[in-house]
Amino acid sequence: MSRHTLRQGEAPTMPRAAILDLARPSRRHWLGYLLLAPAVLLIGLIIVYPLFVSVDLSFQNVNIARLDQPRRPFTTANYERLFASEDFWNACWVTFKLVVIVSTGCFLLGMATALLVNNRFKGQALARLLVALPWAVPEVIAVVIFAWLFDSSFGLMNWIFIKLGLVDTTINWFSSPSASFAVVCVVMIWKGYPFVSIMLLAGLQSIPEDFYNAARVDGASAWQRLLNITIPSLMPVLGVTLVLVMLWVFRDFSIIYVLTGGGPLKATQSLSIMTYEQAFGFFKMGYASAIGVITLIVCVIASRLMIARAPDTM
């Protein structure tokens, strides 16, 4: 008789290999949890934990945050001061203008370039490369280039405007609030439109050519094909791209900081610039955390509202 033969009244036992076999159908979900555990722990360490620390700091009167210092008393003074601050509402207004203007400019330019490079012509590959090139350039390098282009003394833009007769004297681009804000918008649109163009180009190539052939047979013009075929077919891609572009503009820091530093007269001071200045300029990290929490809440609400409308466009 084999040693594995059950004796009368003895309960069956499973081999150790069978117990540890996570590939079995009954234990396959545990294998998934096990494989996901390192990624979940990493996300919790680098995202969730700092988020909770920031929220906790926003309810404390902290100048320089240290993990080893005792917790300060709970207070809502940071939020009370924040909502009573003119600088905060000015930063909200500047951020709102940037989101609207830059997102609109990126979508108009991105749609135009995507429709252009979607056509077949000689040099199409080179044209697609040139369209995507601004997205590959690091932001700091692009900002330094544009700072030289818009320099008030020997910048290329002043020379072009004078030669075209648009102005009589040079423009101090970074001394005027309206001019500096316009320069920031131009740089952000130049940096962001390639992403929109690439996303929309992928959506355009997924539209069946039979739709356009049938429309041409029916006598539809190019404008009618754009309004009745192209744009409705691109609505899911447009929705996702809009969310990503708006979040990018909302949180962008390097372009504004390197180009204008938030000036002049706080004309380009967005919420991200204000958060940095309060945290690392004035060392008021509790107050800066409150600004960051409000910014996060606004981004979450805006994203949720736009994503909730996505099924309507499918």
Phi, psi and omega in degrees: 000137181290151181290344179272356180289133183286136172277164183295126179083003181268134181285142179292143178241149180262141176298152181299323180298323179290325180293321182274359182282096181278354178277353178294147182305324182287342182240013185294328180293329177292327176296320177297316178298320181294320180288329180277343186303314179300319180293320179295318178296321179294317178297319178297327182285319187261348182238302188292313182297312176299329178295315178295322178297319180295316178298318179295320179294329182294341178257023177227152175270084186243133175269297176245116184282134174223136183290337183268357180275152180294152182289135177283163179297149179293134179206151175252017183297326180298316180288323177297317178292324182296311183287345176264001184270131175290328179297322179295314181291328174295319178296323177297318180293317178298317179296318179298316179297318179298316181299314183292310185290312184292318179297317178297314179297318179297321182287320179294313180290322179294320177295317181297314181290326178294317177295326180291308185282353175283340177282156179268121178204166181290129183088019181297319181296319178294321179296319178295323178295317180293326178294320183276351186299316180302329180292332181277342181284130177302145186298317183297318179295317179298320181293319179297320178298314180291329176297323175289322180297323183260016178297138185288337184267311184224031179283151182293324184295318177298319179298317180295315182296322179291317179296325179279354180078016180283330178224159178263328180234167180292150180260131175276088189297325186258011174252339180263131180301315182290321180292318180294322177295321178296320179296317178300317179297319180297315181295318181292323177294316179299323182281331188261338185294329179300325178297316178296318180298318180294316179297315181288328176297320176297321177292322179296321182287347178270354179279126180299138179293338179298329178299315182289323179296318178294323179292322178294321178297323179282357177088019180287137178282173179297321179294320179293322177295324179294315185284326188259343181240304189295304185295314177300324180289334182269359186302316177300318179292321179298321180296312180294317181296321179299317179298314182294319180292318180295320177294323178296314179295322183296323186257356186297136184236315191295320182298312182291317185294316181287325185280311185232343184069015182096351180262189353279150180055035177060028180289337180239021180278101177274180180295324179293320177294318180296320178298315179297315182297317181291325183281313188246354175262314180253358179053048174245076189286332174294316178293318178295324178296324177297319177297318179296322179294316178298318178299317179297317180297317179297317179297318180295316181295314180298317179295319181295320180294320181284322180290327180296336179272354183298318180299334179292339182262356181281000000 
